Amino acid sequence: MLQSSSPITQANDSLIAEGNETLEDLIIRLENDIFNGKWIEEIYSDIDFKMMPALIKQANNKYPEMNLRLVTTFKDLAASVQKTIGDGIQSSRFIVNVLTDVMPHFVVIDHKTINNKLSFILFECTRCNNEVSLVLISNVKKAIEGFQLPDFYCSIVEMDIQRSMSECGIFSLALAKKLYLRSDKLEKLHRDNIKGDRWDRDVYLSHDLLDTYLPIDFYKHVQGLKRLEEYVKKNPGSEKEIVNKKNETIFERFERHTMVKRGKNMSASAHKKRITEYKSLMR
């Protein structure tokens, strides 16, 4: 638990903010950014980078069997994967950022062991054709393949649900929790990854094909309406499914979080999720 009135420091929970800003002050600033519309253009990735260790610690405390690890170096990645396998853990997740705190970019890896075969799927919340994603994904994939593990299968999948510049950390955290809570829905994706006959593991699985694997609630934080419509077109009837405790459909939820910027509808859901996560550290 973090004291709301104390400056955010690295001492206890690996938290750092600019100057002597307290967590309470930071939350107020984030709420004001949503109110005045600054959230669309502000860069928050550096803050998420500094907050991530505490957020992951809290997530694991809530869901002990989630086995979520934060990885910030290739050495950490190797050690984490090898420890996971050595401990006989059948299902785990990794939030990975092996760039820098100056240019952080987060992705999520979901691991599942099926019949002694290791399936690792790296989820990119943006597109896989931007420079930062390409660098990170390429390096991570090389590092994982360098482990030379037997019966090991690794794929990259593109979700294309993030449109803003700096929400990769929050998207990754939310997705990691979803991957755990809905792990039964990942079974076919992992089995097909092992089989290797539906997509080229040397490239990546496009969002068009990924949409046929994941249920609608994986898209709760999608930022663009068009992207949501693409998913529903491939999954008729999903627009009628209830996606939260408020008894909302995906479009009702999207509308509730929508703000207009430059004539385009954009969901602030991920930004509100950041505030919720930060507030949870004060309890």
MARLOLO-718585 format. One record per residue: x, y, z of N, C-alpha, C in turn. Coordinates in steps of 0.1 Angstrom, whole numbers, padded with zeros to 4 digits, always signed. Example, Ala and Ser with C-alpha at 12.3 -4.5 7.8 and 13.67 -1.06 7.14 Angstrom:
2
+0132-0057+0078+0123-0045+0078+0132-0033+0078 +0128-0022+0071+0137-0011+0071+0129+0000+0079 
This chain:
283
+0009-0012+0000+0000+0000+0000+0009+0012+0000 +0005+0022-0007+0012+0035-0008+0005+0046-0001 +0012+0054+0007+0005+0065+0013+0002+0076+0003 -0010+0080+0003-0014+0090-0008-0007+0103-0007 -0002+0107+0005+0004+0120+0007+0019+0120+0006 +0025+0108+0004+0039+0107+0003+0044+0108-0011 +0056+0114-0014+0061+0115-0027+0063+0101-0033 +0061+0099-0046+0063+0086-0052+0078+0084-0054 +0084+0074-0047+0098+0071-0048+0100+0057-0052 +0113+0054-0055+0116+0040-0058+0119+0031-0046 +0119+0037-0034+0123+0030-0022+0116+0017-0020 +0103+0018-0019+0096+0006-0015+0089-0001-0026 +0083+0006-0035+0075+0000-0045+0080+0003-0059 +0092+0007-0061+0098+0010-0074+0090+0020-0081 +0085+0031-0074+0077+0041-0080+0085+0054-0081 +0085+0060-0092+0092+0073-0094+0082+0082-0102 +0081+0094-0098+0074+0104-0106+0082+0117-0107 +0078+0126-0115+0086+0138-0117+0086+0146-0104 +0097+0151-0100+0098+0159-0089+0093+0152-0076 +0085+0159-0068+0080+0154-0056+0065+0151-0057 +0060+0149-0069+0046+0146-0071+0042+0134-0063 +0031+0135-0055+0026+0124-0048+0017+0116-0057 +0014+0104-0053+0005+0096-0061-0009+0102-0062 -0014+0108-0051-0026+0115-0051-0026+0126-0061 -0016+0134-0061-0015+0145-0071-0014+0140-0085 -0007+0129-0087-0007+0124-0101-0020+0119-0106 -0028+0113-0097-0041+0109-0101-0050+0120-0104 -0049+0131-0096-0057+0143-0099-0053+0149-0113 -0041+0149-0116-0036+0154-0129-0042+0145-0140 -0041+0132-0138-0047+0123-0149-0062+0125-0151 -0069+0127-0140-0083+0130-0141-0086+0143-0148 -0078+0153-0145-0080+0166-0152-0077+0165-0167 -0067+0157-0170-0063+0155-0184-0075+0149-0192 -0083+0140-0186-0094+0135-0193-0105+0145-0194 -0107+0153-0183-0117+0163-0183-0115+0174-0194 -0102+0178-0196-0099+0189-0205-0095+0184-0219 -0094+0170-0221-0091+0165-0234-0076+0163-0236 -0068+0167-0227-0053+0166-0229-0048+0151-0230 -0056+0142-0225-0052+0128-0225-0049+0122-0239 -0055+0127-0249-0053+0122-0262-0039+0124-0267 -0033+0135-0263-0019+0139-0269-0008+0138-0258 -0012+0137-0246-0001+0136-0235+0006+0122-0236 +0019+0122-0232+0027+0110-0231+0028+0105-0217 +0023+0094-0214+0023+0088-0201+0031+0076-0199 +0038+0071-0210+0045+0059-0210+0056+0059-0200 +0063+0070-0197+0074+0071-0188+0068+0068-0174 +0056+0074-0171+0050+0072-0158+0046+0057-0156 +0040+0051-0166+0036+0037-0165+0049+0028-0163 +0060+0032-0170+0072+0025-0169+0077+0024-0154 +0076+0035-0147+0080+0036-0133+0070+0030-0124 +0057+0030-0127+0047+0024-0119+0045+0009-0121 +0050+0004-0132+0047-0010-0136+0051-0020-0125 +0063-0020-0119+0066-0030-0109+0055-0031-0098 +0051-0020-0093+0041-0020-0082+0027-0025-0087 +0024-0021-0099+0011-0026-0105+0011-0041-0107 +0022-0047-0112+0023-0061-0114+0023-0068-0100 +0030-0063-0090+0030-0068-0077+0016-0069-0072 +0009-0059-0074-0005-0058-0069-0014-0069-0076 -0012-0070-0089-0019-0079-0097-0017-0094-0093 -0004-0097-0090-0001-0110-0085-0006-0113-0071 -0007-0103-0063-0013-0104-0050-0028-0108-0051 -0034-0102-0060-0049-0104-0062-0051-0117-0069 -0042-0121-0079-0044-0133-0086-0031-0141-0085 -0029-0148-0074-0016-0155-0072-0012-0165-0082 -0022-0171-0089-0019-0181-0099-0017-0175-0113 -0018-0162-0114-0016-0156-0127-0001-0157-0132 +0008-0158-0122+0023-0159-0125+0027-0149-0135 +0024-0136-0132+0028-0125-0141+0042-0119-0137 +0051-0118-0146+0064-0113-0144+0067-0101-0152 +0075-0092-0147+0079-0080-0154+0093-0083-0159 +0096-0081-0172+0109-0084-0178+0114-0071-0185 +0126-0066-0181+0131-0054-0186+0145-0056-0193 +0150-0068-0193+0163-0071-0200+0162-0085-0206 +0170-0087-0216+0170-0101-0222+0175-0111-0212 +0184-0107-0203+0189-0116-0193+0177-0120-0184 +0169-0110-0180+0157-0113-0172+0147-0122-0179 +0146-0120-0192+0137-0128-0200+0141-0142-0200 +0154-0145-0202+0159-0158-0202+0157-0165-0189 +0161-0158-0178+0160-0163-0165+0145-0166-0161 +0136-0157-0164+0122-0159-0161+0116-0171-0168 +0119-0172-0181+0114-0183-0189+0119-0196-0184 +0132-0197-0181+0138-0209-0176+0133-0213-0163 +0131-0203-0154+0126-0206-0140+0112-0211-0141 +0104-0205-0150+0090-0209-0151+0089-0223-0156 +0097-0227-0166+0097-0240-0171+0103-0250-0161 +0114-0246-0154+0120-0254-0144+0111-0257-0132 +0103-0248-0129+0093-0249-0118+0081-0258-0122 +0080-0261-0134+0069-0269-0139+0056-0261-0140 +0057-0248-0141+0045-0240-0142+0039-0242-0156 +0026-0245-0157+0020-0248-0170+0014-0236-0177 +0012-0226-0170+0006-0214-0176+0011-0201-0169 +0016-0191-0177+0022-0179-0171+0021-0168-0181 +0024-0156-0176+0024-0144-0184+0037-0135-0181 +0041-0128-0191+0052-0119-0190+0049-0106-0196 +0051-0095-0189+0050-0081-0195+0064-0077-0198 +0067-0075-0210+0081-0073-0215+0083-0059-0220 +0094-0052-0215+0099-0040-0221+0114-0041-0220 +0120-0044-0232+0135-0045-0232+0141-0033-0240 +0134-0022-0241+0139-0010-0247+0145-0002-0236 +0141+0010-0234+0146+0018-0223+0135+0026-0216 +0138+0032-0205+0128+0041-0199+0126+0054-0206 +0135+0057-0216+0134+0069-0224+0123+0066-0235 +0124+0053-0240+0115+0049-0251+0109+0036-0247 +0101+0035-0237+0095+0022-0233+0084+0017-0242 +0083+0005-0244+0072-0001-0252+0070-0015-0246 +0057-0017-0242+0054-0030-0235+0046-0039-0244 +0049-0052-0243+0041-0062-0249+0038-0073-0239 +0029-0082-0242+0026-0093-0233+0029-0107-0239 +0035-0116-0232+0037-0129-0236+0028-0139-0228 +0021-0147-0234+0012-0157-0227+0019-0170-0230 +0021-0178-0219+0027-0191-0220+0018-0202-0216 +0017-0213-0223+0009-0224-0220+0017-0237-0224 +0018-0247-0215+0024-0259-0218+0012-0270-0220 +0013-0276-0232+0002-0285-0236+0009-0298-0240 +0007-0309-0233+0013-0322-0236+0028-0321-0237 +0034-0314-0228+0049-0312-0227+0054-0303-0239 +0046-0297-0246+0050-0287-0257+0048-0273-0252 +0058-0265-0254+0058-0251-0249+0053-0241-0259 +0042-0235-0256+0036-0225-0265+0038-0211-0259 +0044-0202-0266+0046-0188-0262+0040-0179-0273 +0031-0170-0269+0024-0161-0278+0026-0147-0273 +0032-0139-0282+0035-0125-0278+0024-0116-0284 +0017-0109-0276+0006-0100-0280+0011-0086-0281 +0009-0080-0293+0012-0066-0295-0001-0059-0296 -0004-0049-0288-0017-0042-0288-0018-0032-0299 -0007-0027-0305-0008-0018-0316-0007-0027-0329 -0002-0021-0339+0001-0028-0352+0016-0033-0351 +0019-0044-0359+0032-0049-0359+0041-0043-0370 +0036-0032-0376+0044-0026-0387+0050-0013-0383 +0049-0009-0370+0056+0004-0367+0070+0001-0362 +0079+0011-0362+0093+0009-0360+0096+0004-0346 +0090+0010-0336+0092+0006-0322+0088-0009-0320 +0076-0012-0324+0071-0026-0323+0080-0036-0330 +0085-0033-0342+0093-0042-0350+0106-0044-0342 +0112-0034-0337+0125-0035-0330+0123-0044-0317 +0113-0041-0309+0111-0049-0297+0107-0063-0300 +0098-0065-0309+0093-0079-0312+0104-0087-0318 +0112-0081-0327+0123-0089-0333+0133-0093-0323 +0137-0084-0314+0147-0087-0303+0142-0097-0293 +0129-0096-0290+0123-0106-0280+0123-0119-0286 +0118-0120-0299+0117-0133-0305+0130-0140-0307 +0140-0132-0311+0154-0138-0312+0159-0143-0298 +0156-0135-0288+0161-0139-0275+0154-0152-0270 +0141-0153-0273+0133-0165-0269+0138-0177-0277 +0140-0176-0290+0144-0187-0298+0158-0191-0295 +0166-0181-0289+0180-0184-0286+0181-0194-0274 +0170-0196-0266+0170-0205-0255+0172-0219-0260 +0168-0222-0272+0169-0235-0278+0162-0246-0269 +0150-0243-0265+0143-0252-0257+0136-0263-0266 +0135-0275-0261+0129-0286-0269+0114-0284-0270 +0107-0287-0281+0093-0286-0283+0088-0272-0279 +0094-0262-0285+0091-0248-0281+0086-0241-0294 +0074-0234-0292+0068-0228-0303+0064-0214-0300 +0068-0204-0308+0066-0190-0304+0060-0183-0316 +0049-0175-0313+0043-0167-0324+0040-0153-0318 +0039-0144-0328+0036-0130-0325+0022-0127-0331 +0014-0121-0323+0000-0117-0327-0002-0102-0326 -0009-0097-0335-0012-0083-0336-0027-0080-0332 -0029-0073-0322-0043-0070-0318-0049-0057-0324 -0040-0047-0327-0045-0035-0333-0056-0028-0326 -0055-0027-0312-0066-0021-0305-0062-0008-0299 -0049-0005-0300-0044+0008-0294-0041+0018-0305 -0046+0030-0303-0044+0041-0312-0036+0053-0307 -0036+0054-0293-0029+0065-0287-0014+0062-0286 -0006+0072-0283+0009+0070-0283+0015+0063-0271 +0008+0064-0260+0016+0059-0248+0008+0050-0238 -0001+0043-0243-0009+0034-0235-0005+0019-0235 +0006+0016-0241+0010+0002-0243+0012-0005-0229 +0016+0002-0219+0018-0004-0206+0005-0007-0200 -0005+0002-0200-0018-0001-0194-0026-0012-0203 -0025-0011-0216-0031-0021-0224-0025-0035-0221 -0012-0035-0219-0005-0048-0216-0009-0054-0203 -0010-0045-0193-0014-0049-0179-0028-0055-0180 -0037-0047-0186-0051-0052-0187-0052-0065-0195 -0045-0066-0205-0045-0078-0213-0039-0090-0206 -0029-0088-0198-0023-0099-0191-0033-0105-0181 -0041-0096-0174-0051-0101-0165-0062-0108-0173 -0066-0103-0184-0076-0110-0192-0071-0123-0197 -0059-0124-0201-0053-0137-0206-0053-0148-0195 -0052-0143-0182-0053-0152-0171-0067-0156-0168 -0076-0146-0167-0089-0148-0163-0097-0156-0173 -0093-0155-0186-0100-0162-0197-0091-0171-0204 -0082-0178-0196-0072-0186-0202-0078-0198-0210 -0090-0202-0206-0097-0213-0214-0100-0209-0228 -0101-0196-0231-0104-0191-0244-0091-0190-0252 -0080-0193-0246-0067-0192-0253-0062-0206-0258 -0070-0216-0254-0066-0230-0256-0064-0233-0271 -0074-0229-0279-0073-0232-0294-0061-0224-0300 -0059-0212-0296-0049-0204-0301-0035-0210-0299 -0033-0215-0287-0021-0221-0283-0019-0235-0291 -0030-0242-0292-0029-0255-0299-0025-0253-0314 -0031-0242-0320-0028-0239-0334-0014-0234-0335 -0009-0227-0325+0004-0222-0325+0014-0234-0326 +0011-0244-0318+0020-0256-0318+0019-0263-0331 +0007-0265-0336+0005-0272-0349+0012-0264-0360 +0011-0251-0361+0018-0243-0370+0013-0243-0384 +0000-0246-0387-0005-0247-0400-0015-0236-0404 -0017-0226-0395-0027-0216-0398-0021-0202-0401 -0009-0200-0396-0002-0188-0399+0013-0191-0399 +0021-0182-0404+0036-0183-0405+0042-0178-0392 +0047-0187-0384+0053-0183-0371+0065-0174-0373 +0071-0174-0385+0083-0165-0387+0079-0151-0390 +0066-0148-0392+0061-0135-0395+0053-0131-0383 +0040-0129-0384+0031-0127-0373+0016-0130-0377 +0008-0132-0367-0006-0135-0369-0013-0121-0369 -0020-0118-0380-0026-0105-0382-0039-0104-0373 -0043-0092-0371-0055-0090-0363-0067-0096-0369 -0067-0097-0383-0079-0102-0390-0081-0117-0386 -0071-0125-0385-0072-0139-0381-0074-0140-0366 -0066-0132-0358-0067-0132-0344-0082-0130-0339 -0089-0121-0346-0103-0118-0342-0112-0131-0342 -0108-0141-0349-0116-0153-0349-0113-0162-0337 -0103-0159-0330-0099-0167-0318-0104-0161-0305 -0104-0148-0304-0107-0141-0291-0121-0137-0289 -0127-0138-0277-0141-0133-0275-0141-0118-0274 -0153-0113-0274-0155-0098-0276-0149-0091-0263 -0149-0097-0252-0145-0089-0240-0130-0086-0240 -0122-0092-0249-0108-0089-0250-0107-0075-0257 -0117-0070-0262-0117-0057-0269-0124-0046-0262 -0125-0047-0249-0132-0037-0241-0125-0023-0241 -0112-0023-0243-0105-0010-0243-0101-0005-0257 -0106-0012-0267-0103-0008-0281-0106+0007-0282 -0097+0014-0289-0098+0029-0289-0105+0034-0301 -0106+0026-0312-0112+0031-0324-0125+0024-0327 -0136+0031-0331-0149+0025-0334-0148+0016-0346 -0140+0020-0356-0139+0012-0369-0133-0001-0366 -0123-0002-0357-0117-0015-0353-0127-0024-0346 -0135-0018-0338-0146-0026-0331-0156-0032-0342 -0159-0023-0351-0168-0028-0362-0162-0039-0370 -0149-0038-0372-0142-0049-0380-0144-0062-0372 -0142-0062-0359-0143-0074-0351-0157-0080-0352 -0167-0072-0350-0181-0076-0349-0185-0082-0363 -0180-0076-0374-0183-0081-0387-0178-0096-0389 -0167-0099-0383-0161-0112-0383-0168-0122-0373 -0174-0116-0363-0181-0124-0352-0195-0120-0350 -0204-0123-0360-0218-0119-0359-0224-0123-0346 -0232-0114-0340-0238-0117-0327-0230-0113-0315 -0217-0110-0317-0209-0106-0305-0213-0092-0300 -0220-0084-0309-0224-0071-0305-0235-0071-0295 -0242-0083-0293-0253-0084-0284-0248-0090-0270 -0236-0094-0270-0231-0100-0257-0228-0090-0246 -0231-0093-0234-0228-0085-0223-0213-0086-0219 -0206-0074-0217-0192-0075-0215-0187-0070-0202 -0197-0065-0193-0192-0061-0180-0204-0062-0170 -0201-0058-0157-0211-0059-0147-0221-0048-0148 -0219-0038-0156-0230-0028-0159-0240-0033-0169 -0239-0045-0173-0248-0051-0182-0248-0044-0196 -0237-0040-0200-0235-0033-0213-0230-0042-0224 -0234-0039-0236-0228-0045-0248-0215-0038-0251 -0207-0043-0260-0194-0036-0263-0196-0022-0269 -0207-0020-0277-0209-0007-0283-0214+0003-0272 -0222-0002-0263-0227+0007-0253-0216+0011-0244 -0207+0002-0241-0195+0005-0233-0186+0015-0240 -0184+0013-0253-0176+0022-0261-0181+0036-0261 -0194+0037-0263-0201+0050-0263-0199+0057-0250 -0200+0050-0239-0199+0057-0226-0185+0063-0224 -0175+0057-0230-0161+0062-0228-0156+0070-0240 -0165+0073-0249-0161+0080-0262-0160+0095-0260 -0149+0101-0265-0147+0115-0266-0143+0118-0281 -0146+0130-0285-0144+0133-0299-0131+0142-0300 -0122+0138-0309-0110+0146-0312-0108+0147-0327 -0107+0159-0332-0105+0161-0346-0115+0154-0354 -0128+0154-0349-0139+0148-0357-0139+0133-0356 -0131+0127-0348-0131+0112-0347-0135+0108-0332 -0142+0097-0332-0146+0091-0319-0135+0083-0314 -0130+0085-0301-0119+0078-0296-0123+0074-0281 -0121+0062-0277-0124+0058-0264-0113+0061-0254 -0117+0067-0242-0108+0070-0232-0107+0059-0221 -0112+0047-0225-0113+0036-0215-0099+0032-0210 -0089+0032-0218-0076+0028-0213-0070+0038-0204 -0073+0051-0206-0068+0062-0197-0075+0061-0184 -0088+0058-0184-0096+0056-0172-0091+0044-0164 -0087+0034-0172-0081+0022-0166-0068+0025-0158 -0060+0033-0164-0048+0038-0157-0051+0044-0144 -0061+0053-0143-0064+0059-0131-0069+0049-0121 -0077+0040-0125-0082+0029-0116-0071+0021-0110 -0061+0018-0119-0050+0010-0114-0042+0017-0104 -0039+0030-0107-0031+0038-0098-0038+0040-0085 -0051+0042-0085-0059+0044-0073-0058+0031-0064 -0058+0020-0071-0057+0007-0063-0045+0006-0055 -0034+0013-0058-0022+0013-0051-0023+0021-0037 -0034+0028-0036-0035+0037-0024-0044+0029-0013 -0049+0018-0017-0058+0011-0008-0051+0004+0003 
